[in-house]
Amino acid sequence: MTATWDLYAKDLLRERPQDFVELILPGARYIARRESQFQMREIRLDRLIEVEYCGQRILINLEIQVAKDPRMGMRLLRYSLAALALTRLFAELVFVSDIERTQVVRRFAMLQNIEDTPTYKRLVQQGRIEGQVEGARQILVHLVQARFPSLRTLAEKQFATITDLQVLHQAASQIGSARTARDTRQYLQSLQSPSA
Amino acid sequence: MLQNIEDTPTYKRLVQQGRIEGAREVLILLVQRRFPSLVTLARAKTANMTDLEKLQEISLEISTARLARDARKYLAKLVLEDPQQ
């Protein structure tokens, strides 16, 4: 079902690209499909359409979905960042003089407002939280290992499933003040993964 | 360059920064739990620290220190040991 929908939607896009362009960006003029120039191992664009709009040439990335995908924003951001990175790389290969390179840097500096987008901010937040969880886990395992070496495996197993920073912080308080291996073992065993 | 976004240097830098923050937070919690009067000192001494192993080492010292005086001495010593302080 999904494959059929995907196929028909792509057929329609191929047959009537200008209609879709008009739907998305009224006043834009379809020029050509460009996705074949942007296919990579990890990224497969459904459609990448070059259009002319207000005297400028721009690219529109169309992704066909049967159902609403909450990760769509992240996917599109990933494609855009890859496109930007690729463009910058090519620009740096083509423009070799100092003046040209300075211009390339300046042009890309103008694109820095991507950092103000909610998706980018979410990404930054996700990266930091992922790191915080890892850092907290790492230090907790280190503490258990140093103080009660026989409990290292148990600690690694228990902490590996915990993604809630607050739980890890509580664990820090408990383990930091634990006096015996027995208390620590009991505490570790009492920790349950969210899915348990 | 065109891998998953999680594999990009920028994302990895963010995760590494998060690791340091996460480790530092655990250290501060340990100090708070065991020697609350030393929290401000611990925060000040570790604010610019980016060495994860060092943070682990300090956490262990704090969790095994018997007296606040010992923990304070250890934290104070960090000024001499860590050029970033």
Interface residues (C-beta under 8 A of the other chain):
Chain A: M40 R41 E42 I43 M74 L77 R78 L81 A82 A85 L86 L89 L123 V124 G127 R128 I129 E130 G131 Q132 V133 E134 G135 A136 R137 Q138 I139 L140 H142 L143 A146 R147 L165 L168 H169 A172 S173 I175 G176 S177
Chain B: M1 L2 Q3 N4 I5 E6 T8 Y11 L14 V15 Q16 Q17 G18 R19 I20 E21 G22 A23 R24 E25 V26 L27 L29 L30 Q32 R33 R34 L52 L55 Q56 S59 L60 I62 S63 T64
